[in-house]
């Protein structure tokens, strides 16, 4: 057990649900200089659509400099519900002047599944975390690979920290024969079994 602040608990819930209100960028801060760099832009999310690129340095949020500001505080400023738009000032390699971009906030779905077709019609699906959107993303990936003629499937869970038990079971349900997947048992001995092909018993 551990104590969560209000902001930490909100962030935890966003991660578990797999979606949040924001612009769909991932930031990283240099601990020595305090410089904040955009390291990833979710495909199709507002940030990418507005022209934010990985490698951009975030200089200002709503005309206030953020270099040296704690990363969680910067994320909070960007996702603030006070307005439906956020103004970013970016420094980009190869550009002499700062770039100003207005980004409209929206509900962003965190990509937690990646897939590709390997040699010999072997489908590959990597699942990075089990959240509220994992099952749909997995099913979309599976159906796309099936449509490409997939004959075998590799599901890669390396580095996956876990997440929602129901998401795990819903995905395993499509892979395993009818059998017990897992069970939970509380301190009073109440047991709940999750079965593939049969749901919950």
N, C-alpha and C positions, 0 to 999 in steps of 0.2 A: 504494500500500500504506500501511497505517497500523496502529498498535498499539491493540488493544482491551483494556481491563481485563476481568476476569471478568464483572462486572456489565454492562458495555457490550456484551460479546459475547452474553450471555444475552438482553439487550434486543433486539439485532439479530436473533437467531434467532427470538424471539417475533414480531417484526414480519414477518419473511420467512414464517414458518409461518402467520401470520394468526390464531393463537389462543394463549391463555395462561391460567394459573391466577390468578384475581383476582376483581374485582367489577364490571368494565366501566364505569369512569368515566375521563374525561379531565380533568386538572387544569392550572391555569395559575397562575403565581406572579408577583405584583407585585414587580419588582426593587427598588423603593424601600422598600416597607413589609414585604415578606416574606410578605404575606397570600396564602393559597392559596385559589383559587376553583374550584369545579366548573364546567367549561364545557360538558361533554357527558356524557350517560348513555346507554350503548348500550341500545337497545330490547330488552326481554326479558332483559337481564343482571341479575345479583343486586342491583347498586346501585339500578337503576331499580325493580326489584320491591320492594325494601325501603323505598322512599320518598325516596331521594336525588334532588334536583332540580338542574338547571342553575341557576347563580347562588348556590347555597349556598356559604358560606365554611367551609372545613375548619379547625376550631379545635384539635381533639385527635384522636389515633389511639390507641386503647387507653388512654385517660385521660392521655396525655402530649401537652402542647401542641406543635404543629408549626409555628406561625408563625415564619418566619425560617429554618426547617430547609430544606436543599437539597431541591429537588423530587424528585430521583432517590432520595434517602434516604427520603422520605415514601412514595413508590411502593413501595419495598422493604419498608417496615414493613407496608403494607396487604397486599401479596402474600406476606408471610412464610408459609412452610409449617409453622411451629411450631404453628399452630392452624388450624382450618377455619372460624373466625369472626373478624370484625374489628369492633371497637366504635368508631363514629365519633361525634364531638361536633361539631354543625354550628350555625352562625349563619345565620338565614334572614330576609330582608327581611320586615318586617311582624310578626315574632314577637318578643316581649319576652324570652323565655328561650331558652337553648340547647336544641337538639333532639338527643337521644341515639338512635342507630339501630344495631342489631346487624345485620351483613350476613354471610351465609354465602357463603364463597368457592366458586367453581366454575370449570369450563373455559369461558372466554369467547371467542366468535368475533368477531373485529374486522370490523365492516361496512366493506367496501371497494367496494361497488357500490350505486348508487342508480338508480331508474328511475321513469318516468312516461309516460303517454300524452299526446302533444301533439295539436294540431288536425290534422284530415284523416287520422286513424289513423296518425300518425307516432309510432313508439315511440322513446323516448329512454333510453339507458343510459349513465351516467357510471361509469367505472372509475378509482378513485383510486390503486390500486396493484395490482401483480401478485404475490399471495401464494399460499400453499397452499390458501386457501379461496376465491380469486377465481373460479375456474372454476365451482364449484357455485353461488355467489351470482349469477354472470352467467347461468348456465343457468336458474336459478329466475326471475330477472327476465325473461329472454327468453320463457320459457314462459308467464309470467303475461301479458305484453304480447300474445303470440300468441293467447292465449285471449280477449283483449279485442278481437281483430280487427285487429291491427297489419298494415299494408300496406307500410310503409317503416320503416327503422331508422337512427337516428343513434347512433353510439358515440362518446362524448366522452372523450378522453384528456388534455385540458388539465390541466397541473399534475401529471400522473402521473410519478413519479420512476423508474418501471421496476419491477424485481423479478425474479421467477422466469421464466426463458426458457420453460420448459415450460408455464407458465400462459398466456403470450402465445400460444404456438403452438396450445394446445388451444382457445383462444377463436377465433383466426384461422382455425383448421381448419373452423369452422362457417360462416364468412363467405365465404372465398375459394374460387375454383375450384381445381382440382388444379394446383399449381405450387410452386416453391421459395419458402418463407417466409423462411428465413435459414439461414446455415451458420456453424459455429464451426471454427476451425483453431488447433491448438496450435503450440508453437515447433518441434516436429518435423515439421510439415507434415501431421499427421493431421487430416483434414477430416470433419466430421459435418454432414449436411444435414437440415433439418427441412422436410418437405413437407406441404402441406395435402391432406387426403384420403388420404394414404398413410402417415402417421406419420413415423418416423425412418429414414433410409437411410444 
